[in-house]
Amino acid sequence: MAGPHSTGIEHMVAGPGVLICNECVALCTELFASRRPPGTPEVPYWQQMDDDQLLAQLPRIAAVATQVEDNLGIWIRRARDRGISWARIGQAIGMTRQSAWERFADGAGR
């Protein structure tokens, strides 16, 4: 998984909670360009992995979860900077005002 400080990366595409290197974008382009016959079932790639391969993916998935959580915290801080209430923030992310405050208040202001 490429990050903003990875070496050998020509370009990065950024979006909410994601950075994608040029090589991954090229791979995605190839995947979108390839056509599967209609009705071909899509088998999750993890079903084709042995246990060691599957376990090797867990740190990558955990890193993505951390990146998403960090990015969510940043967005919530921006919302709080604008004076948006904890009730509205909680509603936007599917939780109560109290749950949102307990989870994010330390880094997002009160």
DRENKE-517763 format. One record per atom (N, C-alpha, C, O): residue number from 1; residue in one letter; x, y, z. Coordinates in nm, 2 decimals, decimal comma, m for minus. Layout:
% DRENKE-517763
{node NUM; 'A'; {X; Y; Z}}
...
% end
This chain:
% DRENKE-517763
{node 1; 'M'; {0,09; m0,12; 0,00}}
{node 1; 'M'; {0,00; 0,00; 0,00}}
{node 1; 'M'; {0,09; 0,12; 0,00}}
{node 1; 'M'; {0,18; 0,14; 0,09}}
{node 2; 'A'; {0,07; 0,21; m0,09}}
{node 2; 'A'; {0,15; 0,33; m0,10}}
{node 2; 'A'; {0,09; 0,43; 0,00}}
{node 2; 'A'; {m0,03; 0,44; 0,03}}
{node 3; 'G'; {0,18; 0,52; 0,04}}
{node 3; 'G'; {0,14; 0,62; 0,13}}
{node 3; 'G'; {0,20; 0,75; 0,08}}
{node 3; 'G'; {0,28; 0,75; m0,02}}
{node 4; 'P'; {0,18; 0,86; 0,15}}
{node 4; 'P'; {0,23; 0,99; 0,10}}
{node 4; 'P'; {0,38; 1,00; 0,10}}
{node 4; 'P'; {0,43; 1,09; 0,04}}
{node 5; 'H'; {0,44; 0,92; 0,18}}
{node 5; 'H'; {0,59; 0,92; 0,19}}
{node 5; 'H'; {0,66; 0,81; 0,12}}
{node 5; 'H'; {0,78; 0,78; 0,14}}
{node 6; 'S'; {0,58; 0,73; 0,04}}
{node 6; 'S'; {0,64; 0,62; m0,03}}
{node 6; 'S'; {0,74; 0,67; m0,14}}
{node 6; 'S'; {0,72; 0,77; m0,19}}
{node 7; 'T'; {0,84; 0,59; m0,17}}
{node 7; 'T'; {0,93; 0,62; m0,27}}
{node 7; 'T'; {0,90; 0,55; m0,40}}
{node 7; 'T'; {0,84; 0,45; m0,40}}
{node 8; 'G'; {0,94; 0,61; m0,51}}
{node 8; 'G'; {0,92; 0,55; m0,64}}
{node 8; 'G'; {0,78; 0,57; m0,69}}
{node 8; 'G'; {0,74; 0,51; m0,79}}
{node 9; 'I'; {0,70; 0,66; m0,63}}
{node 9; 'I'; {0,57; 0,69; m0,68}}
{node 9; 'I'; {0,57; 0,82; m0,75}}
{node 9; 'I'; {0,61; 0,92; m0,70}}
{node 10; 'E'; {0,52; 0,81; m0,88}}
{node 10; 'E'; {0,52; 0,93; m0,96}}
{node 10; 'E'; {0,41; 1,03; m0,92}}
{node 10; 'E'; {0,43; 1,15; m0,91}}
{node 11; 'H'; {0,29; 0,98; m0,90}}
{node 11; 'H'; {0,17; 1,06; m0,88}}
{node 11; 'H'; {0,08; 0,99; m0,77}}
{node 11; 'H'; {0,08; 0,87; m0,76}}
{node 12; 'M'; {0,01; 1,07; m0,70}}
{node 12; 'M'; {m0,09; 1,02; m0,61}}
{node 12; 'M'; {m0,22; 1,09; m0,64}}
{node 12; 'M'; {m0,23; 1,21; m0,67}}
{node 13; 'V'; {m0,33; 1,01; m0,63}}
{node 13; 'V'; {m0,47; 1,06; m0,64}}
{node 13; 'V'; {m0,52; 1,06; m0,50}}
{node 13; 'V'; {m0,52; 0,96; m0,44}}
{node 14; 'A'; {m0,57; 1,17; m0,46}}
{node 14; 'A'; {m0,63; 1,18; m0,32}}
{node 14; 'A'; {m0,78; 1,20; m0,32}}
{node 14; 'A'; {m0,83; 1,27; m0,41}}
{node 15; 'G'; {m0,84; 1,15; m0,23}}
{node 15; 'G'; {m0,98; 1,16; m0,21}}
{node 15; 'G'; {m1,01; 1,15; m0,06}}
{node 15; 'G'; {m0,92; 1,14; 0,02}}
{node 16; 'P'; {m1,14; 1,16; m0,02}}
{node 16; 'P'; {m1,17; 1,15; 0,12}}
{node 16; 'P'; {m1,12; 1,02; 0,18}}
{node 16; 'P'; {m1,18; 0,92; 0,16}}
{node 17; 'G'; {m1,02; 1,02; 0,26}}
{node 17; 'G'; {m0,97; 0,91; 0,33}}
{node 17; 'G'; {m0,89; 0,81; 0,24}}
{node 17; 'G'; {m0,87; 0,70; 0,28}}
{node 18; 'V'; {m0,84; 0,86; 0,13}}
{node 18; 'V'; {m0,77; 0,76; 0,04}}
{node 18; 'V'; {m0,66; 0,83; m0,04}}
{node 18; 'V'; {m0,68; 0,95; m0,08}}
{node 19; 'L'; {m0,55; 0,77; m0,05}}
{node 19; 'L'; {m0,44; 0,81; m0,14}}
{node 19; 'L'; {m0,41; 0,69; m0,23}}
{node 19; 'L'; {m0,39; 0,58; m0,19}}
{node 20; 'I'; {m0,41; 0,71; m0,37}}
{node 20; 'I'; {m0,39; 0,60; m0,46}}
{node 20; 'I'; {m0,27; 0,64; m0,55}}
{node 20; 'I'; {m0,27; 0,75; m0,61}}
{node 21; 'C'; {m0,18; 0,55; m0,56}}
{node 21; 'C'; {m0,06; 0,58; m0,64}}
{node 21; 'C'; {m0,09; 0,55; m0,79}}
{node 21; 'C'; {m0,19; 0,49; m0,82}}
{node 22; 'N'; {0,00; 0,61; m0,87}}
{node 22; 'N'; {m0,03; 0,59; m1,02}}
{node 22; 'N'; {m0,03; 0,45; m1,06}}
{node 22; 'N'; {m0,11; 0,41; m1,16}}
{node 23; 'E'; {0,05; 0,36; m1,00}}
{node 23; 'E'; {0,05; 0,22; m1,04}}
{node 23; 'E'; {m0,09; 0,15; m1,01}}
{node 23; 'E'; {m0,14; 0,08; m1,09}}
{node 24; 'C'; {m0,15; 0,19; m0,89}}
{node 24; 'C'; {m0,28; 0,14; m0,86}}
{node 24; 'C'; {m0,39; 0,19; m0,95}}
{node 24; 'C'; {m0,48; 0,12; m0,98}}
{node 25; 'V'; {m0,38; 0,32; m0,99}}
{node 25; 'V'; {m0,47; 0,38; m1,08}}
{node 25; 'V'; {m0,47; 0,30; m1,21}}
{node 25; 'V'; {m0,57; 0,27; m1,27}}
{node 26; 'A'; {m0,34; 0,27; m1,26}}
{node 26; 'A'; {m0,33; 0,20; m1,39}}
{node 26; 'A'; {m0,39; 0,06; m1,38}}
{node 26; 'A'; {m0,46; 0,02; m1,47}}
{node 27; 'L'; {m0,37; 0,00; m1,26}}
{node 27; 'L'; {m0,44; m0,14; m1,24}}
{node 27; 'L'; {m0,59; m0,12; m1,25}}
{node 27; 'L'; {m0,66; m0,21; m1,31}}
{node 28; 'C'; {m0,64; m0,02; m1,18}}
{node 28; 'C'; {m0,79; 0,00; m1,18}}
{node 28; 'C'; {m0,84; 0,02; m1,32}}
{node 28; 'C'; {m0,94; m0,03; m1,36}}
{node 29; 'T'; {m0,76; 0,10; m1,40}}
{node 29; 'T'; {m0,80; 0,13; m1,54}}
{node 29; 'T'; {m0,81; 0,00; m1,62}}
{node 29; 'T'; {m0,90; m0,02; m1,70}}
{node 30; 'E'; {m0,71; m0,09; m1,60}}
{node 30; 'E'; {m0,71; m0,21; m1,67}}
{node 30; 'E'; {m0,83; m0,30; m1,63}}
{node 30; 'E'; {m0,89; m0,36; m1,71}}
{node 31; 'L'; {m0,86; m0,30; m1,50}}
{node 31; 'L'; {m0,97; m0,38; m1,45}}
{node 31; 'L'; {m1,10; m0,33; m1,51}}
{node 31; 'L'; {m1,19; m0,41; m1,55}}
{node 32; 'F'; {m1,12; m0,19; m1,51}}
{node 32; 'F'; {m1,24; m0,14; m1,57}}
{node 32; 'F'; {m1,25; m0,16; m1,72}}
{node 32; 'F'; {m1,36; m0,18; m1,77}}
{node 33; 'A'; {m1,14; m0,17; m1,79}}
{node 33; 'A'; {m1,14; m0,19; m1,93}}
{node 33; 'A'; {m1,17; m0,33; m1,97}}
{node 33; 'A'; {m1,22; m0,36; m2,07}}
{node 34; 'S'; {m1,13; m0,42; m1,88}}
{node 34; 'S'; {m1,15; m0,57; m1,91}}
{node 34; 'S'; {m1,30; m0,60; m1,89}}
{node 34; 'S'; {m1,37; m0,54; m1,80}}
{node 35; 'R'; {m1,35; m0,68; m1,98}}
{node 35; 'R'; {m1,50; m0,71; m1,97}}
{node 35; 'R'; {m1,51; m0,86; m1,93}}
{node 35; 'R'; {m1,45; m0,95; m2,00}}
{node 36; 'R'; {m1,59; m0,88; m1,83}}
{node 36; 'R'; {m1,63; m1,02; m1,80}}
{node 36; 'R'; {m1,76; m1,05; m1,87}}
{node 36; 'R'; {m1,84; m0,97; m1,89}}
{node 37; 'P'; {m1,77; m1,18; m1,91}}
{node 37; 'P'; {m1,90; m1,22; m1,97}}
{node 37; 'P'; {m2,01; m1,19; m1,88}}
{node 37; 'P'; {m2,00; m1,21; m1,75}}
{node 38; 'P'; {m2,13; m1,15; m1,93}}
{node 38; 'P'; {m2,24; m1,13; m1,84}}
{node 38; 'P'; {m2,28; m1,25; m1,76}}
{node 38; 'P'; {m2,27; m1,36; m1,81}}
{node 39; 'G'; {m2,31; m1,23; m1,63}}
{node 39; 'G'; {m2,35; m1,34; m1,55}}
{node 39; 'G'; {m2,23; m1,42; m1,48}}
{node 39; 'G'; {m2,25; m1,51; m1,41}}
{node 40; 'T'; {m2,11; m1,37; m1,51}}
{node 40; 'T'; {m1,99; m1,44; m1,45}}
{node 40; 'T'; {m1,99; m1,40; m1,30}}
{node 40; 'T'; {m1,99; m1,28; m1,27}}
{node 41; 'P'; {m2,00; m1,50; m1,21}}
{node 41; 'P'; {m1,99; m1,47; m1,07}}
{node 41; 'P'; {m1,86; m1,41; m1,03}}
{node 41; 'P'; {m1,75; m1,45; m1,08}}
{node 42; 'E'; {m1,86; m1,32; m0,94}}
{node 42; 'E'; {m1,74; m1,25; m0,89}}
{node 42; 'E'; {m1,71; m1,32; m0,76}}
{node 42; 'E'; {m1,78; m1,31; m0,66}}
{node 43; 'V'; {m1,60; m1,39; m0,76}}
{node 43; 'V'; {m1,55; m1,46; m0,64}}
{node 43; 'V'; {m1,46; m1,37; m0,56}}
{node 43; 'V'; {m1,36; m1,32; m0,61}}
{node 44; 'P'; {m1,49; m1,35; m0,43}}
{node 44; 'P'; {m1,40; m1,27; m0,35}}
{node 44; 'P'; {m1,26; m1,32; m0,35}}
{node 44; 'P'; {m1,24; m1,44; m0,33}}
{node 45; 'Y'; {m1,16; m1,24; m0,38}}
{node 45; 'Y'; {m1,02; m1,29; m0,39}}
{node 45; 'Y'; {m0,97; m1,35; m0,27}}
{node 45; 'Y'; {m0,88; m1,44; m0,27}}
{node 46; 'W'; {m1,02; m1,32; m0,15}}
{node 46; 'W'; {m0,97; m1,38; m0,03}}
{node 46; 'W'; {m1,00; m1,53; m0,02}}
{node 46; 'W'; {m0,94; m1,60; 0,05}}
{node 47; 'Q'; {m1,11; m1,57; m0,10}}
{node 47; 'Q'; {m1,14; m1,72; m0,10}}
{node 47; 'Q'; {m1,03; m1,79; m0,17}}
{node 47; 'Q'; {m1,02; m1,92; m0,16}}
{node 48; 'Q'; {m0,95; m1,73; m0,25}}
{node 48; 'Q'; {m0,85; m1,79; m0,33}}
{node 48; 'Q'; {m0,71; m1,79; m0,26}}
{node 48; 'Q'; {m0,61; m1,84; m0,31}}
{node 49; 'M'; {m0,71; m1,73; m0,14}}
{node 49; 'M'; {m0,58; m1,72; m0,06}}
{node 49; 'M'; {m0,57; m1,84; 0,04}}
{node 49; 'M'; {m0,67; m1,89; 0,09}}
{node 50; 'D'; {m0,44; m1,87; 0,07}}
{node 50; 'D'; {m0,42; m1,97; 0,18}}
{node 50; 'D'; {m0,42; m1,88; 0,31}}
{node 50; 'D'; {m0,43; m1,76; 0,30}}
{node 51; 'D'; {m0,41; m1,95; 0,42}}
{node 51; 'D'; {m0,42; m1,88; 0,55}}
{node 51; 'D'; {m0,31; m1,77; 0,57}}
{node 51; 'D'; {m0,34; m1,66; 0,62}}
{node 52; 'D'; {m0,19; m1,81; 0,53}}
{node 52; 'D'; {m0,08; m1,71; 0,54}}
{node 52; 'D'; {m0,10; m1,59; 0,46}}
{node 52; 'D'; {m0,07; m1,48; 0,50}}
{node 53; 'Q'; {m0,15; m1,61; 0,34}}
{node 53; 'Q'; {m0,18; m1,49; 0,25}}
{node 53; 'Q'; {m0,29; m1,40; 0,31}}
{node 53; 'Q'; {m0,28; m1,28; 0,30}}
{node 54; 'L'; {m0,39; m1,47; 0,36}}
{node 54; 'L'; {m0,50; m1,39; 0,42}}
{node 54; 'L'; {m0,45; m1,31; 0,54}}
{node 54; 'L'; {m0,49; m1,20; 0,55}}
{node 55; 'L'; {m0,37; m1,38; 0,63}}
{node 55; 'L'; {m0,32; m1,31; 0,74}}
{node 55; 'L'; {m0,23; m1,20; 0,71}}
{node 55; 'L'; {m0,22; m1,09; 0,78}}
{node 56; 'A'; {m0,16; m1,21; 0,60}}
{node 56; 'A'; {m0,07; m1,10; 0,55}}
{node 56; 'A'; {m0,14; m0,98; 0,51}}
{node 56; 'A'; {m0,09; m0,87; 0,51}}
{node 57; 'Q'; {m0,27; m0,99; 0,47}}
{node 57; 'Q'; {m0,35; m0,88; 0,43}}
{node 57; 'Q'; {m0,41; m0,80; 0,55}}
{node 57; 'Q'; {m0,44; m0,68; 0,54}}
{node 58; 'L'; {m0,42; m0,87; 0,66}}
{node 58; 'L'; {m0,48; m0,80; 0,78}}
{node 58; 'L'; {m0,42; m0,67; 0,82}}
{node 58; 'L'; {m0,49; m0,57; 0,85}}
{node 59; 'P'; {m0,28; m0,66; 0,83}}
{node 59; 'P'; {m0,22; m0,53; 0,86}}
{node 59; 'P'; {m0,26; m0,42; 0,76}}
{node 59; 'P'; {m0,27; m0,31; 0,80}}
{node 60; 'R'; {m0,27; m0,46; 0,63}}
{node 60; 'R'; {m0,30; m0,36; 0,53}}
{node 60; 'R'; {m0,45; m0,31; 0,55}}
{node 60; 'R'; {m0,47; m0,19; 0,54}}
{node 61; 'I'; {m0,53; m0,40; 0,58}}
{node 61; 'I'; {m0,67; m0,36; 0,61}}
{node 61; 'I'; {m0,68; m0,28; 0,73}}
{node 61; 'I'; {m0,76; m0,18; 0,74}}
{node 62; 'A'; {m0,61; m0,32; 0,84}}
{node 62; 'A'; {m0,61; m0,24; 0,96}}
{node 62; 'A'; {m0,55; m0,10; 0,93}}
{node 62; 'A'; {m0,60; 0,00; 0,99}}
{node 63; 'A'; {m0,45; m0,09; 0,85}}
{node 63; 'A'; {m0,39; 0,05; 0,82}}
{node 63; 'A'; {m0,50; 0,13; 0,74}}
{node 63; 'A'; {m0,51; 0,25; 0,77}}
{node 64; 'V'; {m0,58; 0,07; 0,66}}
{node 64; 'V'; {m0,68; 0,15; 0,59}}
{node 64; 'V'; {m0,79; 0,19; 0,69}}
{node 64; 'V'; {m0,83; 0,31; 0,68}}
{node 65; 'A'; {m0,82; 0,11; 0,78}}
{node 65; 'A'; {m0,92; 0,14; 0,88}}
{node 65; 'A'; {m0,87; 0,26; 0,97}}
{node 65; 'A'; {m0,94; 0,35; 1,00}}
{node 66; 'T'; {m0,74; 0,26; 1,00}}
{node 66; 'T'; {m0,68; 0,37; 1,08}}
{node 66; 'T'; {m0,68; 0,50; 0,99}}
{node 66; 'T'; {m0,71; 0,60; 1,05}}
{node 67; 'Q'; {m0,65; 0,49; 0,87}}
{node 67; 'Q'; {m0,65; 0,60; 0,78}}
{node 67; 'Q'; {m0,79; 0,66; 0,77}}
{node 67; 'Q'; {m0,81; 0,78; 0,78}}
{node 68; 'V'; {m0,89; 0,58; 0,75}}
{node 68; 'V'; {m1,03; 0,63; 0,75}}
{node 68; 'V'; {m1,07; 0,69; 0,88}}
{node 68; 'V'; {m1,13; 0,80; 0,88}}
{node 69; 'E'; {m1,04; 0,63; 0,99}}
{node 69; 'E'; {m1,07; 0,69; 1,12}}
{node 69; 'E'; {m1,01; 0,82; 1,14}}
{node 69; 'E'; {m1,07; 0,91; 1,19}}
{node 70; 'D'; {m0,88; 0,83; 1,11}}
{node 70; 'D'; {m0,81; 0,96; 1,12}}
{node 70; 'D'; {m0,87; 1,07; 1,03}}
{node 70; 'D'; {m0,89; 1,18; 1,07}}
{node 71; 'N'; {m0,91; 1,03; 0,91}}
{node 71; 'N'; {m0,97; 1,12; 0,82}}
{node 71; 'N'; {m1,10; 1,17; 0,87}}
{node 71; 'N'; {m1,14; 1,28; 0,85}}
{node 72; 'L'; {m1,18; 1,07; 0,92}}
{node 72; 'L'; {m1,31; 1,11; 0,98}}
{node 72; 'L'; {m1,29; 1,21; 1,09}}
{node 72; 'L'; {m1,37; 1,30; 1,10}}
{node 73; 'G'; {m1,19; 1,19; 1,17}}
{node 73; 'G'; {m1,17; 1,28; 1,28}}
{node 73; 'G'; {m1,14; 1,42; 1,23}}
{node 73; 'G'; {m1,18; 1,52; 1,29}}
{node 74; 'I'; {m1,06; 1,43; 1,12}}
{node 74; 'I'; {m1,03; 1,56; 1,06}}
{node 74; 'I'; {m1,16; 1,63; 1,01}}
{node 74; 'I'; {m1,18; 1,75; 1,04}}
{node 75; 'W'; {m1,24; 1,55; 0,94}}
{node 75; 'W'; {m1,37; 1,61; 0,89}}
{node 75; 'W'; {m1,46; 1,66; 1,01}}
{node 75; 'W'; {m1,52; 1,76; 1,00}}
{node 76; 'I'; {m1,46; 1,58; 1,11}}
{node 76; 'I'; {m1,54; 1,62; 1,23}}
{node 76; 'I'; {m1,49; 1,74; 1,29}}
{node 76; 'I'; {m1,56; 1,83; 1,34}}
{node 77; 'R'; {m1,36; 1,75; 1,30}}
{node 77; 'R'; {m1,30; 1,88; 1,36}}
{node 77; 'R'; {m1,34; 2,00; 1,27}}
{node 77; 'R'; {m1,37; 2,10; 1,32}}
{node 78; 'R'; {m1,33; 1,98; 1,14}}
{node 78; 'R'; {m1,38; 2,09; 1,05}}
{node 78; 'R'; {m1,52; 2,13; 1,07}}
{node 78; 'R'; {m1,56; 2,24; 1,07}}
{node 79; 'A'; {m1,61; 2,02; 1,09}}
{node 79; 'A'; {m1,75; 2,05; 1,12}}
{node 79; 'A'; {m1,76; 2,12; 1,25}}
{node 79; 'A'; {m1,84; 2,22; 1,26}}
{node 80; 'R'; {m1,69; 2,09; 1,35}}
{node 80; 'R'; {m1,70; 2,15; 1,48}}
{node 80; 'R'; {m1,65; 2,30; 1,47}}
{node 80; 'R'; {m1,70; 2,39; 1,53}}
{node 81; 'D'; {m1,54; 2,32; 1,39}}
{node 81; 'D'; {m1,48; 2,45; 1,36}}
{node 81; 'D'; {m1,59; 2,54; 1,30}}
{node 81; 'D'; {m1,59; 2,66; 1,33}}
{node 82; 'R'; {m1,68; 2,48; 1,23}}
{node 82; 'R'; {m1,79; 2,56; 1,17}}
{node 82; 'R'; {m1,91; 2,58; 1,26}}
{node 82; 'R'; {m2,01; 2,65; 1,23}}
{node 83; 'G'; {m1,90; 2,52; 1,38}}
{node 83; 'G'; {m2,01; 2,54; 1,48}}
{node 83; 'G'; {m2,12; 2,44; 1,46}}
{node 83; 'G'; {m2,23; 2,46; 1,52}}
{node 84; 'I'; {m2,10; 2,33; 1,38}}
{node 84; 'I'; {m2,20; 2,23; 1,36}}
{node 84; 'I'; {m2,22; 2,15; 1,49}}
{node 84; 'I'; {m2,12; 2,11; 1,55}}
{node 85; 'S'; {m2,34; 2,13; 1,53}}
{node 85; 'S'; {m2,37; 2,07; 1,66}}
{node 85; 'S'; {m2,33; 1,92; 1,66}}
{node 85; 'S'; {m2,32; 1,85; 1,56}}
{node 86; 'W'; {m2,31; 1,87; 1,78}}
{node 86; 'W'; {m2,28; 1,72; 1,80}}
{node 86; 'W'; {m2,40; 1,64; 1,75}}
{node 86; 'W'; {m2,38; 1,53; 1,70}}
{node 87; 'A'; {m2,52; 1,70; 1,77}}
{node 87; 'A'; {m2,64; 1,62; 1,73}}
{node 87; 'A'; {m2,64; 1,60; 1,58}}
{node 87; 'A'; {m2,67; 1,50; 1,53}}
{node 88; 'R'; {m2,61; 1,71; 1,50}}
{node 88; 'R'; {m2,61; 1,70; 1,36}}
{node 88; 'R'; {m2,49; 1,61; 1,31}}
{node 88; 'R'; {m2,51; 1,53; 1,22}}
{node 89; 'I'; {m2,38; 1,62; 1,37}}
{node 89; 'I'; {m2,27; 1,53; 1,34}}
{node 89; 'I'; {m2,30; 1,38; 1,36}}
{node 89; 'I'; {m2,28; 1,30; 1,28}}
{node 90; 'G'; {m2,36; 1,36; 1,48}}
{node 90; 'G'; {m2,40; 1,22; 1,51}}
{node 90; 'G'; {m2,50; 1,17; 1,41}}
{node 90; 'G'; {m2,49; 1,05; 1,37}}
{node 91; 'Q'; {m2,60; 1,25; 1,38}}
{node 91; 'Q'; {m2,70; 1,21; 1,28}}
{node 91; 'Q'; {m2,63; 1,17; 1,15}}
{node 91; 'Q'; {m2,67; 1,08; 1,08}}
{node 92; 'A'; {m2,54; 1,26; 1,11}}
{node 92; 'A'; {m2,47; 1,23; 0,98}}
{node 92; 'A'; {m2,40; 1,10; 0,97}}
{node 92; 'A'; {m2,39; 1,04; 0,86}}
{node 93; 'I'; {m2,34; 1,06; 1,08}}
{node 93; 'I'; {m2,26; 0,94; 1,08}}
{node 93; 'I'; {m2,33; 0,82; 1,15}}
{node 93; 'I'; {m2,27; 0,72; 1,18}}
{node 94; 'G'; {m2,47; 0,84; 1,17}}
{node 94; 'G'; {m2,55; 0,73; 1,22}}
{node 94; 'G'; {m2,53; 0,69; 1,37}}
{node 94; 'G'; {m2,54; 0,57; 1,40}}
{node 95; 'M'; {m2,51; 0,79; 1,45}}
{node 95; 'M'; {m2,50; 0,76; 1,59}}
{node 95; 'M'; {m2,56; 0,88; 1,67}}
{node 95; 'M'; {m2,59; 0,98; 1,61}}
{node 96; 'T'; {m2,58; 0,86; 1,80}}
{node 96; 'T'; {m2,64; 0,96; 1,88}}
{node 96; 'T'; {m2,54; 1,08; 1,90}}
{node 96; 'T'; {m2,42; 1,06; 1,88}}
{node 97; 'R'; {m2,59; 1,19; 1,94}}
{node 97; 'R'; {m2,50; 1,31; 1,98}}
{node 97; 'R'; {m2,40; 1,27; 2,08}}
{node 97; 'R'; {m2,28; 1,30; 2,07}}
{node 98; 'Q'; {m2,45; 1,20; 2,18}}
{node 98; 'Q'; {m2,36; 1,16; 2,29}}
{node 98; 'Q'; {m2,25; 1,06; 2,25}}
{node 98; 'Q'; {m2,13; 1,08; 2,28}}
{node 99; 'S'; {m2,29; 0,97; 2,16}}
{node 99; 'S'; {m2,18; 0,87; 2,11}}
{node 99; 'S'; {m2,08; 0,95; 2,03}}
{node 99; 'S'; {m1,96; 0,92; 2,04}}
{node 100; 'A'; {m2,13; 1,04; 1,94}}
{node 100; 'A'; {m2,03; 1,11; 1,86}}
{node 100; 'A'; {m1,94; 1,20; 1,95}}
{node 100; 'A'; {m1,82; 1,20; 1,92}}
{node 101; 'W'; {m2,00; 1,26; 2,05}}
{node 101; 'W'; {m1,92; 1,34; 2,14}}
{node 101; 'W'; {m1,81; 1,26; 2,21}}
{node 101; 'W'; {m1,70; 1,30; 2,22}}
{node 102; 'E'; {m1,86; 1,14; 2,26}}
{node 102; 'E'; {m1,76; 1,06; 2,34}}
{node 102; 'E'; {m1,65; 1,01; 2,25}}
{node 102; 'E'; {m1,54; 0,99; 2,29}}
{node 103; 'R'; {m1,68; 0,98; 2,12}}
{node 103; 'R'; {m1,58; 0,92; 2,03}}
{node 103; 'R'; {m1,49; 1,02; 1,98}}
{node 103; 'R'; {m1,37; 0,99; 1,96}}
{node 104; 'F'; {m1,53; 1,15; 1,95}}
{node 104; 'F'; {m1,45; 1,25; 1,88}}
{node 104; 'F'; {m1,42; 1,37; 1,95}}
{node 104; 'F'; {m1,34; 1,45; 1,90}}
{node 105; 'A'; {m1,48; 1,40; 2,07}}
{node 105; 'A'; {m1,47; 1,53; 2,13}}
{node 105; 'A'; {m1,32; 1,57; 2,17}}
{node 105; 'A'; {m1,29; 1,68; 2,16}}
{node 106; 'D'; {m1,24; 1,47; 2,21}}
{node 106; 'D'; {m1,10; 1,50; 2,25}}
{node 106; 'D'; {m1,03; 1,57; 2,14}}
{node 106; 'D'; {m0,94; 1,66; 2,16}}
{node 107; 'G'; {m1,05; 1,53; 2,01}}
{node 107; 'G'; {m0,98; 1,59; 1,90}}
{node 107; 'G'; {m1,06; 1,69; 1,82}}
{node 107; 'G'; {m1,00; 1,75; 1,73}}
{node 108; 'A'; {m1,18; 1,71; 1,85}}
{node 108; 'A'; {m1,27; 1,79; 1,77}}
{node 108; 'A'; {m1,32; 1,92; 1,83}}
{node 108; 'A'; {m1,39; 2,00; 1,77}}
{node 109; 'G'; {m1,29; 1,94; 1,95}}
{node 109; 'G'; {m1,34; 2,06; 2,02}}
{node 109; 'G'; {m1,48; 2,03; 2,08}}
{node 109; 'G'; {m1,54; 1,94; 2,04}}
{node 110; 'R'; {m1,52; 2,12; 2,17}}
{node 110; 'R'; {m1,65; 2,09; 2,24}}
{node 110; 'R'; {m1,74; 2,20; 2,20}}
{node 110; 'R'; {m1,85; 2,20; 2,25}}
% end
